Amino acid sequence: IAIYFVVYLILFGYLEQRPVRAYHVVHTVFDDMIPFCEIFIIPYLLWFPYVVITVVYFLFRNKNKKEYFQLIFNLMMGMTVFLVVSYIYPNIQHLRPAVFPRNNIFTQLIAEIYRTDTPTNILPSIHVFNSLAVYFAIHHCQALKDKKWIQRGSLILSILIILSTMFIKQHSMFDVLMAFIMGAVMYAAVYYYDV
């Protein structure tokens, strides 16, 4: 699993730097209706500890190893599909504001995200897919079934993270929709058909 994540980071790094003749622009009319809202950088950044803490919990604290492997398989398959799609169908979005409407700590954080993360290779949104995968794992975790505050907190955080991808103009609504479709397929495979 550790080797997979190292390989993934190497492939993603190459993906971000490789020369591409032309990108397919991802855009919907709904994207233009969604306002830029910098406060959503908070849940956007919370995605990183949300995923890591959940994986660490399922690895070291949760005694049900099947649940751990369901989570990891779900994450790995989603990230693999993302890499394949990005290599076959180079994509880009032009949603980022040219000038921020305000100057504050939140817009400064977004500017740093924009600087380090290109607007390419966005389809499907890994932020959205991994949030769904983590929520599904927590929702199905037998040890956390009676911990309503964790269940509700996970659902609320997942929703806020998903919304954040659009409100800070990191993703098109189409990326989010594709992540939901992929999430539904993987949910059926992992939790319904138990592959």
Protein Blocks (a to p, Z undefined) as FASTA:
>chain_A
ZZmmmmmmmmmmmmmmpccfbdcddddfklmmpccdfklmmmmmmmmmmmmmmmmmmmmm
mmblmlmmmmmmmmmmmmmmmmmmmmmmgcdddkbcfbdfbdcfklmmmmmmmmmmcceh
kbccfklmmmmmmmmmmmmmmklmmmmmlmmmmmmmmmmmmmmmmmnopacfklmmmmmm
mmmmmmmmmmmnoZZ
